[in-house]
Amino acid sequence: MARTVIVVNPRSGGGRTGARLDELRALATPVLGDVEVWPTGALGDGSRQAEAAARAGAEVVIACGGDGTASEVVDGLLRVAGPRPVLGLLPAGTGSDLARTLGMPSGWPEALRAIAAAAPRPTDAIRATFTARDGTKVVRHGINVVGVGLAGDIVRRVNASGKRLGGTLTFLGATVTSLLRWRAPVARVAWTDPEGFDRVWAGRLMNVFVANGRYCGSGMCVDPAGTMDDGVLGVAIVPELPRLRALRELPRLYDGTLVESDALVTGRATRLRVWADGGGWIPGDLDGEGPGGTPVEVEVVPGVLRVVAPWAPPLRAA
């Protein structure tokens, strides 16, 4: 078994990653030593391959692709009890939002050197239970951000688009389209804060973000104070807003100041639940993929991963 396994999504980067597999091997071997490159072929392969690598004794597993690839790799690693391989990230996706929080360089040579030089850091993960349209429960582990509401609709549009315009334009176009068509459902959000107090919000919901990382949607900063190793998740509830105001507020999503708006409800949580009043179904997403919708239950899994990365500092203090 190779010391390092790179789980790579060849369809990431608009399909360009698949044409660079030989280049990836040639770049990684001098820096990391004994390396195997495992391309994925279907949805869920990242989870299966990461689990297989961990059980076979790999010391390092690197996710090469976008946020969905990293999320699948995390899910696979957390299927293994006991000591797990160290997690690394090579950005190659449409959004690469996790890479922003981790401070990973966008170029592979620089990112590989950063992985080789960094000391493993204990890092939190997310465990989320979604409800599929047929009522079945879907349990997934991830690392970055859960969205419920508008984000679930945006992710559906992005993943159906082919992402030909690149990350920012694809997500921005999908966001504006979803925003203009969104009918805010009546929902409830209940969460437990780090001090153990229970909180509840109810109203017409545009979106709720539950963040371990800081970014989603190709650069939207939903938790500028997030650190990923504090045992808590950031919560930002966006209630229904007039459409013109919502469009005016969009730029604030990218510079991290939207969470300062008096229209939002923000907090920190160790666990959270979202459901629709009246038994309706609201779409959700985890790390840019759509496993299901409401009821959604989210909890932090503290310090369960070890990640090698430079780690960009938070945009502001918690």
C-alpha positions as CSV (number, residue, x, y, z in Angstrom):
1,M,0.0,0.0,0.0
2,A,1.4,3.4,-1.0
3,R,2.0,5.8,1.9
4,T,0.0,8.5,0.1
5,V,-3.2,8.0,-1.9
6,I,-4.6,10.8,-4.1
7,V,-8.3,10.4,-4.7
8,V,-8.9,12.5,-7.8
9,N,-12.1,13.5,-9.5
10,P,-11.2,13.6,-13.2
11,R,-14.4,15.5,-14.1
12,S,-13.4,18.4,-11.8
13,G,-12.2,21.7,-13.3
14,G,-14.6,21.3,-16.2
15,G,-13.0,17.9,-17.1
16,R,-9.5,19.3,-17.3
17,T,-8.2,17.3,-14.3
18,G,-8.7,14.0,-16.0
19,A,-6.2,15.1,-18.7
20,R,-3.6,15.8,-16.0
21,L,-3.3,12.5,-14.2
22,D,0.2,11.7,-15.4
23,E,1.3,15.3,-14.6
24,L,-0.2,14.8,-11.1
25,R,1.8,11.6,-10.5
26,A,5.0,13.3,-11.8
27,L,4.5,16.3,-9.5
28,A,3.5,14.4,-6.4
29,T,6.1,11.7,-6.3
30,P,9.2,13.8,-5.8
31,V,7.5,15.8,-3.0
32,L,5.5,13.1,-1.2
33,G,7.4,9.9,-2.1
34,D,5.4,6.7,-2.5
35,V,2.1,7.9,-4.2
36,E,-0.8,6.2,-5.9
37,V,-3.4,8.2,-7.9
38,W,-7.0,6.8,-7.7
39,P,-9.4,8.4,-10.2
40,T,-13.1,8.3,-9.3
41,G,-15.6,7.2,-11.8
42,A,-19.0,7.7,-10.2
43,L,-20.8,9.6,-7.4
44,G,-19.8,8.1,-4.1
45,D,-16.5,6.7,-5.4
46,G,-14.5,9.3,-3.3
47,S,-16.1,7.9,-0.1
48,R,-15.5,4.3,-1.1
49,Q,-11.9,4.9,-2.2
50,A,-11.0,6.9,0.9
51,E,-12.3,4.2,3.2
52,A,-10.4,1.5,1.2
53,A,-7.2,3.5,1.4
54,A,-7.6,4.0,5.2
55,R,-8.3,0.3,5.8
56,A,-5.3,-0.7,3.6
57,G,-3.0,1.4,5.7
58,A,-2.4,4.6,3.8
59,E,-0.9,7.3,6.0
60,V,-2.1,10.3,3.9
61,V,-5.2,10.6,1.7
62,I,-5.4,13.7,-0.5
63,A,-8.7,14.9,-2.1
64,C,-8.0,16.3,-5.6
65,G,-11.1,18.0,-7.0
66,G,-13.7,20.4,-5.7
67,D,-15.5,20.6,-2.4
68,G,-17.7,17.7,-3.2
69,T,-14.7,15.5,-3.7
70,A,-13.2,16.6,-0.4
71,S,-16.6,15.9,1.3
72,E,-16.7,12.4,-0.1
73,V,-13.2,11.7,1.1
74,V,-14.0,12.9,4.6
75,D,-17.1,10.7,4.6
76,G,-15.0,7.7,3.6
77,L,-12.4,8.4,6.2
78,L,-15.0,8.7,9.0
79,R,-16.4,5.3,8.1
80,V,-13.1,3.9,9.7
81,A,-12.8,3.7,13.4
82,G,-9.6,4.3,15.2
83,P,-6.5,6.0,13.7
84,R,-7.2,7.6,10.3
85,P,-4.9,8.8,7.6
86,V,-4.0,12.5,7.5
87,L,-6.2,14.5,5.0
88,G,-4.8,16.8,2.4
89,L,-6.4,18.9,-0.4
90,L,-5.4,19.7,-3.9
91,P,-7.8,22.3,-5.3
92,A,-9.2,21.5,-8.8
93,G,-12.9,22.2,-8.6
94,T,-15.4,24.8,-9.6
95,G,-15.8,26.5,-6.2
96,S,-12.8,25.3,-4.1
97,D,-14.3,27.0,-1.1
98,L,-12.6,24.7,1.4
99,A,-9.2,25.6,-0.1
100,R,-9.9,29.3,0.8
101,T,-10.3,28.5,4.5
102,L,-7.3,26.2,4.5
103,G,-5.1,28.7,2.7
104,M,-4.2,26.2,0.0
105,P,-2.4,27.6,-3.1
106,S,-4.3,27.0,-6.3
107,G,-1.3,25.6,-8.2
108,W,-0.5,22.0,-7.7
109,P,3.3,22.3,-7.2
110,E,2.8,24.9,-4.5
111,A,-0.1,23.0,-2.9
112,L,1.9,19.7,-2.8
113,R,4.8,21.5,-1.1
114,A,2.4,23.0,1.4
115,I,1.0,19.6,2.2
116,A,4.5,18.2,2.7
117,A,5.6,21.0,4.9
118,A,2.5,21.3,7.2
119,A,2.1,19.6,10.5
120,P,-1.3,17.7,10.9
121,R,-3.8,19.8,12.7
122,P,-6.9,18.4,14.5
123,T,-10.0,19.5,12.6
124,D,-13.7,19.2,13.2
125,A,-16.1,17.5,10.7
126,I,-19.8,17.7,10.1
127,R,-22.3,14.9,10.5
128,A,-25.6,15.6,8.7
129,T,-28.8,13.6,8.4
130,F,-31.0,14.6,5.4
131,T,-34.4,13.4,4.4
132,A,-34.8,12.3,0.8
133,R,-37.9,13.0,-1.2
134,D,-39.2,9.5,-0.5
135,G,-38.8,10.0,3.3
136,T,-35.7,7.9,3.7
137,K,-32.8,9.2,5.9
138,V,-29.4,10.0,4.3
139,V,-26.5,10.3,6.7
140,R,-23.4,12.0,5.4
141,H,-20.2,13.4,6.8
142,G,-18.6,16.5,5.4
143,I,-16.2,19.2,6.3
144,N,-17.3,22.6,5.0
145,V,-20.9,24.0,5.0
146,V,-24.5,22.8,5.2
147,G,-27.1,25.0,3.6
148,V,-30.9,24.5,3.9
149,G,-33.3,26.5,1.7
150,L,-32.1,28.7,-1.2
151,A,-28.7,27.0,-1.1
152,G,-30.2,23.7,-1.9
153,D,-31.9,25.1,-5.0
154,I,-28.7,26.9,-6.1
155,V,-26.6,23.7,-5.8
156,R,-29.2,21.8,-7.9
157,R,-28.9,24.5,-10.6
158,V,-25.1,24.6,-10.5
159,N,-24.7,20.9,-10.7
160,A,-27.1,20.7,-13.6
161,S,-25.3,23.5,-15.5
162,G,-22.1,21.8,-16.5
163,K,-20.3,24.7,-14.7
164,R,-19.0,26.0,-18.1
165,L,-18.6,29.6,-16.9
166,G,-16.3,28.7,-14.0
167,G,-17.0,28.9,-10.3
168,T,-17.9,32.5,-9.5
169,L,-20.1,33.2,-12.6
170,T,-21.8,29.8,-12.4
171,F,-22.7,30.2,-8.7
172,L,-23.6,33.9,-9.1
173,G,-25.9,33.2,-12.0
174,A,-27.6,30.3,-10.2
175,T,-28.0,32.4,-7.1
176,V,-29.7,35.3,-8.9
177,T,-32.0,32.8,-10.8
178,S,-32.9,30.9,-7.6
179,L,-33.4,34.2,-5.7
180,L,-35.9,35.6,-8.2
181,R,-37.9,32.3,-8.2
182,W,-37.7,31.4,-4.5
183,R,-40.9,31.1,-2.5
184,A,-39.8,31.2,1.2
185,P,-41.3,28.4,3.2
186,V,-42.3,28.7,6.8
187,A,-39.6,26.8,8.8
188,R,-38.2,26.3,12.2
189,V,-34.5,26.2,13.2
190,A,-33.5,24.8,16.6
191,W,-30.0,24.6,17.8
192,T,-27.9,24.1,20.9
193,D,-25.2,26.7,21.5
194,P,-21.7,26.0,23.0
195,E,-22.9,26.7,26.5
196,G,-25.7,24.1,26.2
197,F,-28.6,26.5,25.8
198,D,-31.3,25.7,23.3
199,R,-32.3,28.3,20.8
200,V,-35.2,28.4,18.3
201,W,-36.1,30.6,15.3
202,A,-39.3,30.4,13.3
203,G,-40.4,32.3,10.2
204,R,-40.2,32.4,6.4
205,L,-36.8,31.1,5.5
206,M,-34.6,32.1,2.7
207,N,-31.6,30.1,3.9
208,V,-29.7,28.8,6.9
209,F,-26.0,28.2,6.7
210,V,-24.3,25.8,9.2
211,A,-20.6,26.4,8.7
212,N,-17.4,24.5,9.8
213,G,-15.4,26.3,7.1
214,R,-15.9,29.9,6.1
215,Y,-16.9,29.9,2.4
216,C,-19.4,28.3,0.1
217,G,-20.8,29.0,-3.3
218,S,-17.4,29.9,-4.9
219,G,-16.3,32.6,-2.5
220,M,-19.5,33.5,-0.5
221,C,-18.2,34.1,3.1
222,V,-20.8,32.8,5.5
223,D,-18.7,32.5,8.6
224,P,-15.8,35.0,8.6
225,A,-14.8,34.0,12.1
226,G,-14.8,30.2,11.5
227,T,-11.7,28.2,12.6
228,M,-12.7,24.6,12.0
229,D,-11.0,23.4,15.2
230,D,-13.1,24.9,17.9
231,G,-15.8,22.2,18.3
232,V,-18.6,24.5,17.2
233,L,-20.4,25.4,13.9
234,G,-21.3,28.9,12.8
235,V,-25.0,29.5,12.2
236,A,-26.4,32.2,9.9
237,I,-30.2,32.3,9.3
238,V,-31.4,34.5,6.4
239,P,-35.1,35.2,6.7
240,E,-37.3,36.1,3.8
241,L,-36.2,39.5,2.4
242,P,-37.7,41.6,-0.3
243,R,-36.1,40.5,-3.6
244,L,-34.6,43.9,-4.3
245,R,-33.0,44.1,-0.9
246,A,-31.7,40.5,-1.3
247,L,-30.1,41.4,-4.6
248,R,-28.5,44.5,-3.1
249,E,-27.1,42.4,-0.2
250,L,-25.5,39.8,-2.5
251,P,-22.1,41.6,-2.6
252,R,-21.9,41.4,1.2
253,L,-22.0,37.6,0.9
254,Y,-18.6,37.8,-0.8
255,D,-16.8,40.2,1.5
256,G,-18.0,38.6,4.7
257,T,-20.1,41.5,6.0
258,L,-23.5,40.0,5.4
259,V,-23.4,38.3,8.8
260,E,-23.3,41.8,10.3
261,S,-26.7,42.7,8.8
262,D,-29.5,43.2,11.3
263,A,-31.7,41.1,9.1
264,L,-29.8,37.9,9.9
265,V,-29.9,35.8,13.0
266,T,-26.4,34.4,13.8
267,G,-24.9,32.2,16.4
268,R,-22.8,29.2,17.2
269,A,-24.0,25.7,17.6
270,T,-22.9,22.1,18.4
271,R,-26.1,20.7,16.9
272,L,-28.9,22.0,14.9
273,R,-32.2,20.9,13.3
274,V,-34.2,22.5,10.5
275,W,-37.8,21.5,9.5
276,A,-40.7,22.9,7.5
277,D,-43.9,23.8,9.3
278,G,-46.7,21.8,8.0
279,G,-44.5,18.9,6.9
280,G,-43.2,20.4,3.6
281,W,-39.8,19.6,2.1
282,I,-37.0,22.2,1.8
283,P,-33.9,21.3,-0.2
284,G,-30.5,21.2,1.4
285,D,-26.9,20.7,0.5
286,L,-23.6,19.6,2.0
287,D,-20.3,20.9,0.6
288,G,-21.9,21.6,-2.8
289,E,-23.8,18.4,-3.2
290,G,-27.6,17.7,-2.6
291,P,-28.1,14.6,-0.5
292,G,-31.7,15.6,0.5
293,G,-33.7,18.1,2.4
294,T,-35.8,18.7,5.6
295,P,-36.0,17.6,8.2
296,V,-32.2,18.1,8.4
297,E,-30.1,17.4,11.5
298,V,-26.5,18.7,11.8
299,E,-23.9,18.2,14.4
300,V,-20.2,18.9,14.8
301,V,-17.8,16.0,15.2
302,P,-14.9,17.7,17.1
303,G,-11.3,17.0,16.3
304,V,-12.0,13.8,14.4
305,L,-9.7,14.7,11.4
306,R,-6.1,15.6,11.0
307,V,-5.5,18.0,8.1
308,V,-2.3,19.3,6.6
309,A,-2.6,22.8,5.2
310,P,-1.3,26.3,5.7
311,W,-4.6,27.5,7.2
312,A,-5.6,31.1,6.3
313,P,-6.5,33.2,9.3
314,P,-10.1,34.1,10.0
315,L,-11.4,37.4,8.5
316,R,-12.4,38.6,11.9
317,A,-12.3,37.4,15.5
318,A,-15.1,35.3,16.8
